[in-house]
């Protein structure tokens, strides 16, 4: 028996064990992966208690578990942590890194890039068919990722020509690739993955202890695609998903519809349906996240589209959203006021699109007013949000961030729900409930109110 495989206290029933590998992007994770994560989290908290100097008390870390079947048919799990823990790349009982050599550091940019390329060339990854590729080949056809520093400091962008794109910094050091790679090289059958945060909450990426997150798109997805031999499924179906579009108003210039959760506002990269594609010659004036339901305004002619866009830019349109959130309670967290304003500037996370992150130096201004309308017996809050700016995922980040509401929206698979899987909402509980604007042609006020069923 592999000493890194932690067996469950009792062998799960066959019906409780997945027949094959569950999508690593499944949220909430498979129940066995959740159980393994709970045991691992207990171990991490014991470690933190005995190591008050650990970095986990200051900045936290992503950790993970992988449920596996051993060659003799038993079920257990592997554990991993991203990058290094307190300066060490390995810890007893946890899977080792992909490559045990030290990353060399060059004296200048060109020299450093050559050394990095050699380092990535040494990191060979096996897939389920037993074939190997190094990280350079795996990322050969990926769009290069520029770091946050390079976005705002052009002098940091390398001018050294290279035949292949450089993998992003930290590629191969995340939990998912390490866990899957160890399982496949040791004759273990991978079944279900769960990644979760341990330690102090992140003040930029909206990470909190014990919450599950999907593997990142920039560093992990190309590696997972190679290992699994297929495109990792990131679309999480919602129970009872109904993509019917209700038309609330239509005239010769514009439409107002009720967009269902699960439907894109505008066409994406694939062939998924969208609100725009369901109607002839219309253009969405604003957008709702795919997981968000509610009122969406569509323009039928270019002049109306431009005028309504100007309304949004001047903030001449009132928008109100309804949401159910779960307040995070912990020692030292001040009580949430019944109403207030959140100001947290936002920036796309270059390594984990489409997630957004808080960046007080480089982020774009993002402002949200909120009113708590109901405090419910189950500990959830029913909240009205009034966005004053229109940044991507603004309400979701402002709700979840410790310096915002510190109360994630239920069912938010990007920024985390405070509920375990048995209580997890089967969709994002965020709904565009009200909109008020001046009709660009008739100049009459149009007011639409469509309350949620939350």
WOHUJO-V413152 format. One record per pair of residues at least 24 apart in sequence whose C-alpha atoms are under 6 Angstrom apart, sorted by the first residue. I is the first residue (numbers start at 1). J is the second residue. If there is no record, write none. Layout:
i = {I/I}
j = {J/J}
This chain:
i = {4/5/5/5/6/6/7/8/20/21/21/21/22/24/25/25/28/29/33/33/33/33/55/56/57/57/58/59/60/60/60/61/61/62/62/63/63/64/64/64/64/65/65/66/66/67/67/68/68/68/69/69/70/80/81/82/82/82/83/98/99/127/128/139/140/140/171/204/204/205/206/216/217/218/218/238/238/239/253/254/254/254/255/255/256/256/257/257/258/258/259/259/260/261/261/261/262/262/263/264/291/292/292/293/294/294/294/295/317/317/318/318/319/319/319/320/320/320/320/321/321/321/321/321/322/322/322/322/323/323/323/323/324/324/324/324/325/325/325/325/325/325/326/326/326/327/328/328/338/338/339/339/340/340/341/341/342/342/342/343}
j = {93/76/77/78/76/77/76/76/191/190/191/192/192/193/214/234/421/194/67/192/193/194/86/199/199/200/200/200/198/199/200/197/198/196/197/195/196/175/194/195/196/193/194/192/193/191/192/189/190/191/188/189/188/175/175/173/174/175/173/178/123/227/227/167/164/165/219/357/358/357/401/352/352/351/352/426/427/426/300/298/299/300/297/298/296/297/295/296/294/295/293/294/293/291/292/293/290/291/290/290/428/430/431/431/431/432/433/432/436/437/435/436/386/434/435/385/386/433/434/384/385/431/432/433/383/384/430/431/382/383/429/430/381/382/409/429/380/381/407/408/409/410/380/407/408/407/406/407/371/372/370/371/369/370/368/369/367/368/404/367}
